[in-house]
């Protein structure tokens, strides 16, 4: 996987071992995953795609997405900087979902669109 180094690979291996240990030592199969394991899995999503983390740890992506920290910050956009030429904007949420916009001229209500996408 490009962009993922040995340290990132060893991190996912370490968390996978923790999940395997918890699964083999739990008292019943319906026991919920401990919060510290969810936090470790969510941390891996900073360096690995969610699908890869879920596949490696045996997790449901919808469940993992619920545990991702939604660290969203807003940046004020001054549309006067867009001018009348062609522009492109790429925005990524903490869960890895990407929004790509492009156009020409002044973007219409882009702040509203971004706010809805990020929340």
N, C-alpha and C positions, 0 to 999 in steps of 0.2 A: 504494500500500500504506500503510495507516494506521500511524503510529508509526515509520515509517522515513523519515529525513530525507535531505536532499541529500548530506550527508557519508557516510551509509550507502550510498546509491546510487553515489556515486563510488568508495567502497571496493570494492564488488562489481565495478564496471566495471574498476577497476585490477587486481584479481585475475583477472578474465576475460581481460584483455590478457596477463597473465603466463602463464596457461594456454595461450592461443592462440600466444604466442611459443614456449613450450616444445614444443608439439605440432608447430609448423612447422619447428623446428630439431632435433628428435630424430633420431637415426640410424636407429632401427628402431621400428616400431609397437608392439612388445612391451616396450619400455623402460618400467620402472615410473615412476610419477609421483614426482618428488622430494619428500622429506619437507617441505621448506620450502613447497611448494605445498599439500600436505595441511594443514599448520599454518595457512596463510593461509585456506584454505577453511573449516577448523574455526572459526577466529576469526569469520568472517562469520556463523556460526550463532548467535552471541550477539545479532545484530540482525536476522537474516532467518530465516524458516522453512527447515528442511533441504531440503524439496522445491524451494523457490525457488533456493537455492544450487546444488543438483545440476542443476537444469534450466539455469540460467544458465552453469554451468561445464562441463556435459557429464559429470557424475559419477554414479556409482551410489550411491544413498543408503545401502545396506548397507556399502559400502566407506568412505564418509565417516563413518558412525557409529563405525566402528572407530578413527577418528583423533580423535574428540571426547574432550576431557579429561573424565574422570569425576570432577569435583570434587563429591564428596558429603560433606556434613557432617551429623552427627546431632544432633538436639535432643532433650533428655529431656522427655518429656511427663508432666505430673502430671495424671492422670485426675480428680483431685478438682475441677479447674477446669471440667470439662465439666458437672458438676451433673446434673440429671435432665431438663433441657430439650432442645430440638432443637439439634444441632450440625452443622457442616459443616467439612470439612478438604480442602484442595486442595494437592497436592504435585506438583512438576514436576521431572523428571530433566534433566540437561544435554542429552540428545538431543531434548528437547522433548516426550517422552511424559508425559502428565498422568494422575494418579490423583485421582479425586474421591470422597470418602466423606461420607456424611451419615447421621444417625440421631438417636435420642433416648436418653437415659440414658447410662450409662457405657460407652464403647466397649470391646469385648472384644478384648484382645491387639492393640491398634492399633500398638504399637511393633514387634512382630514382623512385622506386615504391611508397615509402612513400611520396615523394614530390608530385607525381601525385595524390595520394589519398587525401592529405591534402589541395590541392589548387583547 
